[in-house]
Amino acid sequence: MRLVFEKSVPGRRAVRTGPRDVPAVTNIPAGLLRQDGPDLPELSEPDVVRHFTALSRRNFGVDTNFYPLGSCTMKYNPKVAERIAAYPGFAHLHPLLAQLKTGRLLTRGALEVLYETDQWLREITGMAGFTMQPLAGAHGELTGMLIMAAYHRDRGNNKSTVLIPDSAHGTNPASAAIAGYKVVCVPSDEHGVMDVKALECNLNDEVAGVMLTCPNTLGLFNPHIKTICELIHDVDGLAYYDGANLNAIAGKARPGDFGFDIVHVNLHKTFGTPHGGGGPGAGPVGVKEKLLAFLPVPIIVKTGDGTCALEYDRPGSIGYIAPFYGNFGIVLRAYVYMLMVGKEGLTRVAENAVLNANYVRVRLKDHYSAAAEGLCKHECVFSVPKPMLDNGVHAIDIAKALIDRGFHPPTVYFPTTVKEAMMIEPTETESKETLDAFIDAMIEIANEAVSEPERLKSAPTTTPVSRPDETAAARNLNIACL
Ligand SMILES: *Cc1c(COP(=O)(O)O)cnc(C)c1O
């Protein structure tokens, strides 16, 4: 497809402005004036509309079809949240207004949204206070690790290590390393969850904390989670909860009650806000009482007159972590979502997410190799069975074949503890009909992998590009060739 610049025809216009009705500015120094006009495409309105509509049709999103990308929780984003986020009273606010005395009145509602979301998240996770600033889950992890480091500095602890399970999301070790910690990997036990014995072997005074997601990236809830938190506390370490999988337990169980000290919540996973192509997201971080002093500034507080305000005077704080208050629009959408589903609704969300994942697991377990025995939580992981591998069919081929059938592939090759992994997360928003259609496609592909493996190797055939070199596509992007 040609670039919009290549479609440009000199003089063609979508909009023509009327004659100027204000005096021309004449006192701009000549050196600041550009010699040529701006290099913008010149097109008619239909050209522009068709260009961008055509591009949007090449996109795949939760608004177009089923998107079972495990760990990412690609659930439907309710449109009412978009409507409310677009209200001029929210959308037209300037972030600096909140700091001006005169602006306080205009931002009262927005500050209240931040305050109320904080309260809801406290209740849902069992934490004592939150920051809304982190701009993604990974950013929340880094914030949490900096809080962990501040805690140990404050106590005069000299600790170097963070323990992380082998099934962890890659951002966990990355965040710990950026915060200056050495990462030690703790293996899983035969059931696929963190091995308590292996954890004990790695415990010593150097351990600053542990980073865990529960249920983990295999969709498994660790029955020893309380013991793990206690063992970490015994060496004066902190337990960090990666909340990316909170949608499996929200309303049912709270990481704070398991013993975790710090959590991040991915609003774009658990609370139905859009992922937005790698951003904007939001990864609020919550902490227990003993860590409140270290939260980034500013935090939102209720003042004596019942209105909300920003508090900056917090000497123990790790400082700023993002401009202003984070991605306010995303926090607002999450707040709308919480109000919309309510307490009981959130519990049903978790129940249906788990039910849907188990439905897929049971219907596919005779066709692919389940990575774990028994019930899963919100996602299930399969690997490619040996007969398919013997035929030269790999997880990547199954993923590509799904694209031809109109489905976004599941996450593949993750978690890395499972060879040829396919990680399916249906989420609670999908109907039985959609799940059945996906499962039927997966079964059809399984049969094809035996009868006609070569066909799978040439998939996808329905996309503008079939199999790009994915590394090169990321590093040397050239969209003009599409
Ligand atoms: C998505 C995810 C993260 C990172 O969150 P982002 O918002 O994508 O930065 C961390 N851990 C797990 C388990 C995840 O699924």
Ligand as a Chemical Component Dictionary entry (heavy atoms), coordinates in Angstrom:
data_LIG
# 
_chem_comp.id                   LIG 
_chem_comp.type                 NON-POLYMER 
_chem_comp.pdbx_formal_charge   0 
_chem_comp.three_letter_code    LIG 
# 
loop_
_chem_comp_atom.comp_id 
_chem_comp_atom.atom_id 
_chem_comp_atom.alt_atom_id 
_chem_comp_atom.type_symbol 
_chem_comp_atom.charge 
_chem_comp_atom.model_Cartn_x 
_chem_comp_atom.model_Cartn_y 
_chem_comp_atom.model_Cartn_z 
_chem_comp_atom.pdbx_ordinal 
LIG C1 C1 C 0 1.667 -8.128  30.699 1  
LIG C2 C2 C 0 2.508 -8.653  31.777 2  
LIG C3 C3 C 0 3.489 -7.854  32.402 3  
LIG C4 C4 C 0 3.886 -6.476  31.891 4  
LIG O1 O1 O 0 2.839 -5.589  31.779 5  
LIG P1 P1 P 0 2.818 -4.442  30.657 6  
LIG O2 O2 O 0 1.643 -3.626  31.028 7  
LIG O3 O3 O 0 2.693 -5.142  29.333 8  
LIG O4 O4 O 0 4.109 -3.688  30.760 9  
LIG C5 C5 C 0 4.160 -8.392  33.476 10 
LIG N1 N1 N 0 3.921 -9.642  33.917 11 
LIG C6 C6 C 0 3.004 -10.441 33.321 12 
LIG C7 C7 C 0 2.761 -11.816 33.889 13 
LIG C8 C8 C 0 2.276 -9.981  32.239 14 
LIG O5 O5 O 0 1.374 -10.777 31.657 15 
# 
loop_
_chem_comp_bond.comp_id 
_chem_comp_bond.atom_id_1 
_chem_comp_bond.atom_id_2 
_chem_comp_bond.value_order 
_chem_comp_bond.pdbx_ordinal 
LIG C1 C2 SING 1  
LIG C2 C3 SING 2  
LIG C2 C8 DOUB 3  
LIG C3 C4 SING 4  
LIG C3 C5 DOUB 5  
LIG C4 O1 SING 6  
LIG O1 P1 SING 7  
LIG P1 O2 DOUB 8  
LIG P1 O3 SING 9  
LIG P1 O4 SING 10 
LIG C5 N1 SING 11 
LIG N1 C6 DOUB 12 
LIG C6 C7 SING 13 
LIG C6 C8 SING 14 
LIG C8 O5 SING 15 
# 
